[in-house]
Amino acid sequence: MFGRSAVDVPVEGYEYTDLYEELHKELRIPVFYDIDCGHVPPQMTLINGAYAEVQIQQEGTAMLKQTFLP
């Protein structure tokens, strides 16, 4: 089992996933987290300024499609 990072430690019973749930309810937009993006493989490249469509399957896999529009 992997150790928990400082982000994963609940503070007074409040976990980081609670924040995502609150954002989802308040903003009424999809929120997804714990994705492979960044500088270390495996990663998806998220291009700044591109429009993105993300399809998340039930088993936790996803497909990312990015488009540049004029």
C-alpha positions in Angstrom: 0.0 0.0 0.0 1.2 3.5 -0.8 1.6 6.1 1.9 -0.8 9.1 1.9 0.5 12.4 0.8 -0.2 15.6 2.9 -3.1 16.3 0.5 -4.8 13.0 1.4 -4.9 13.5 5.1 -8.3 14.5 6.3 -8.5 17.7 8.4 -11.3 17.6 11.0 -13.0 15.0 8.9 -12.9 17.1 5.7 -11.2 15.5 2.7 -10.0 16.9 -0.6 -12.8 15.0 -2.4 -15.3 16.9 -0.3 -14.1 20.1 -2.0 -14.6 18.6 -5.5 -18.1 17.6 -4.5 -18.9 21.1 -3.3 -17.5 22.7 -6.5 -19.6 20.3 -8.6 -22.8 21.2 -6.7 -22.1 25.0 -6.6 -20.8 25.5 -10.2 -23.0 22.8 -11.8 -20.1 21.6 -14.0 -18.4 18.2 -14.2 -15.3 17.9 -12.0 -12.9 15.0 -12.6 -9.7 14.4 -10.6 -6.8 12.0 -10.1 -6.0 12.0 -13.8 -2.7 11.2 -15.5 -1.5 14.6 -16.7 1.7 16.5 -16.1 5.3 15.9 -16.7 5.7 12.2 -15.7 4.4 9.3 -17.8 1.8 8.2 -18.2 0.3 11.6 -18.9 -2.1 13.4 -21.1 -1.1 16.7 -22.5 -3.7 19.4 -21.8 -3.1 22.2 -24.3 -3.7 25.7 -22.9 -6.4 27.4 -25.0 -7.7 24.3 -26.7 -11.3 23.2 -26.4 -11.5 19.7 -24.8 -14.0 16.9 -24.7 -13.5 14.2 -22.1 -15.5 10.9 -22.2 -15.2 9.0 -18.9 -16.1 5.3 -19.0 -17.6 3.4 -16.1 -14.3 1.5 -15.4 -12.4 4.7 -14.9 -10.7 5.0 -18.3 -11.2 8.1 -20.4 -10.8 9.5 -23.8 -9.6 13.1 -24.4 -10.2 15.0 -27.6 -8.8 18.5 -28.0 -9.6 21.0 -30.7 -8.3 24.4 -31.8 -11.0 26.7 -33.0 -10.3 30.1 -34.6 
